[in-house]
């Protein structure tokens, strides 16, 4: 059973739910790991095995590394995709899902491995200049080793949540889960801001069936709705599914609903983009 892939000496770990048929691979974004996506995995009604990647920078995968960039993430996912394809059967291919930062990584990786990806589902993907204004403060928090400040910044200044929301979050056990996930945050968002994205060139490729998921609460609203609009415009043949009553964190707040949308996207993929 494949639960670990190594690239250039860096371990990349995965969780795997057993199944029979085409595998589904989930790629979380920042401030998330495989454990945080387990409720979605538990609720998914798909027959094949379900993998979730622990991207580098979160345990038990390895560190970001000295030369980290978004290209590092794309190379990692390309290797993981190749290993899953080999392990599960090249004839099956892989259904690929990416959330937020992980959505951009999944899209760029699909452009490299279009023959292996049978369907692609992106939940509110982001691209530069997303989060740019918060980078100086995040870098200061990173230099000071202040994880509490980093969690506060990403929630207030990147995601746009209220002070009351952040204060309430700080009083819950979730805060202690988020602190270690904030450790790579400044470098991840720097990598995102440094990465040029040519969505038009990606759209011109023979991409697999593509579904874009948007939380209804974010439609037309900064920051996630604005970022989503750029992908929707650049990928006009993608199927767009709006999830009523959801925001950017459906995997944590309503995993069953998100799992239902993802399962439908996998079972009934949209036409090729």
N, C-alpha and C positions, 0 to 999 in steps of 0.2 A: 504494500500500500504506500503510495507516494505521499509523504508528508514533509519532505525536505529536498530542496534543490540548492546547488552551490554554483555561484558564478564568481570567478576570479577570487576564490577563497572566502567569499562572503556567503554565509548560510541564509537561505530564504525559506521560511517555514510556512506550512499550510495546514489547515484543518481539512478533513475530508469526511463527509457523510456518505455512507455506502449507498449504492444504487446500481441499476442496470440500464445501460443505454448511454446516450450522449452526455458527457459531463458538462456541468455549469461551473464557471469560475467567477467568483466575486472579488472585486478589487476595491477596498475601502479607500477613503481619502485621508486627509490630515485629521488628527485628534481621534483616530479610530484604529481598531485592530480587529483580528478575527473574532475575539471574544465578544466584542461589542455588536457584531453582526450575527452571533449565534441565534438570537431569537428569530431573525428572518429565515435562517437556514432551517430551524425547527418547524417553521410554518409553511415552508415551500412545498407545494404539491407538484413535484416533478419526479419522474422515475429514475433519472440518471444520478450518478454521484455528484455531490456538490462540494466544491473546493472554495475556501476563503484564504486569500493570501495575507500573511503578515508582512507588509512591505518593510524594507530595511529601515532601521531607526526605531523599531519597536520590538521588544522581546517576544519570542526567543530568536528572531532573526538578527542578523548582524548590524553593525553601525552604518551610518550614511557613507563614511569614507571621506578621504581628503579631497577628492576631485568630484564630489557629488554635484549632479545637475539633473534636470528632468530627463536628459538622455540616459542617465544611469537607471532611472525608473523604467524607461522604455526598454532598455537592454535587459533589465531584470525580468520584466514581464514577458518579453519575447522568449527568454530562456525557459521560464516557468510554463508558458503555453506550449513550447516544443516538448517539454518533458511530460506534461499531462497528455498531450496528443499521442506520444509514443507509448505511455503507460496504459492508456485506456483503449487505444486502437486508432490508427491514423484515418481509417475509413469513417469514423464517427464524427470527427471534428470536435469543436468546443463551442458552447454558448458562452458569451462573455458579457459581464456586467461591470460597470464602473460607476462609482459615486463621487461627485464633486471633483477634487484633484485626481482621484482615481479614474474618473470618467475621461479626462483628457489623456491620461496615460493609456487607458484601454483603447481609445480611438486611434492614437498614434501607433500603437502596437498592431492594431488590426490592419492598418495601412501596410505594415510589413508582412503580415501573415494572413492575407485575405482568404487564401485557400483553406486555412485551418479553422477560421471562425465562421460558424454557421449562422449565428445571429449576434447582434450587438445591441445592448440596452444601456443607455446612459441616463442616470438620475442627476439632474442639475449639474452638468459638467461646468468647469470654470477654466478660464484662460486669462492671461495678463490683459489689462492691468489690475486684475482682481486682488484686493488686499494691499495694494501698493502703499496707500497712505499710512498703514499701520506698521510698515516695515521698520522704520527707525526705532519706534518704541519696542517692537519685538526684539530687535537686535540688542537694545540696551538691556532688556530683561534676560536675554540669553547670555550676554556677557557677565551679568551679575548672578547667573544661576538662579534667578527668581522665577520658579515655575508657577507660583500662584499669580504673579503679575502676567505671565504669558497666557494663562487660562483666561484671566480677566480681559486681556486685550483681544484675544481671538473672538470672545463672545460679544464684547461691547463694540470694538472698533472694526472688526472684520465682518462678523455675522449681523451686527446691528441690534442685538438684544438689549433690553432695557437694564438699567442699574438694578431695579427690583428683581428682575429675572436672575441676574448674576448673583445678587446677594442671597436669593433663595437657593440657587444651585450650590453656593459655597457652604450652605448649612446641611447639605445632603451627602451621603456616602459617595455619590457620583464624582464629587470634586476630587477625592483622592484617587479615583480611577483616571481622571483627566490629567492630573499633574504630570505623571511620567510620559503621557502621550504628547504633552506640550514640549518636551525636550528637543525634538528635531524641528519644531514648528518654524522658527525663524529661517532656518536654512531651506526648508521645503518651500515656503512662500517666496523666498529669494530666488530659488530655482525656477519657480513658476513665472516670476516676473522677468527673469532672464531668458525665458524660452520663447522664441518667435513661433507663432502658430499661423500656418497658411491654411485656413479652413477651406478656402476655395479650391486649393490644390487637393486637399483630402476628399472633397466632394466629387472631384473629377475622377477619382479612382473607382474601380469596380468593387465598392464596399458591399459587405453582406447586408441582409435585411437589418434595418436600424430603427430602434424605437427610442424616443426621447421622453423621459418622465419629468414632469414639473409639478411641484406642490402647488395646489390652487391658491394658497395663501401668499405665494411668492410671485404670482403672475403679474408682470409689469412692475414689480417692486424691487428696488435695490436691496442688497447686492445680487442675490441669486437669480432673481427674475431678469435683471438686466444682462447678466452673464449668459443666461439661458437663451435669451433672444438672439444673441450673436450666433449661437450654434443653430438655432431654428432657421434663421435667415440663410446661413451658409449651406445648410443641408436640407433643401426644400422638399426632397422626396422622402425624408424620414417621417415616420408616423409619430405624431405628438400626442401624448396622453397626459391630460391634466388630472391630478389626484385631488378631488375636493377635500377641503379641510386639513390638508397636509402642508407642512413647510419643508425645511431642508433636513429635518432629523426624523423622518418617518421610521427609519430603522430602529430608533430608540423609543419613539413615542407611540407608534402604531405599526409594529413589525408585521402583523398579520395582513393588514391592508396592503403594505408594500409588497409582501410576498405574493399576494394575489395578482397584483399588477405585473410583477416580474414573471410569474408562472405563465400568465396569458401571453406576454411578449415572447416567451420561449416556445410555447405551444403553437402560437399563431403569429410567426414573425412577419413584420411588414415587408413590402416589396423592396428589392435592392435599391440602394441609394446611388 
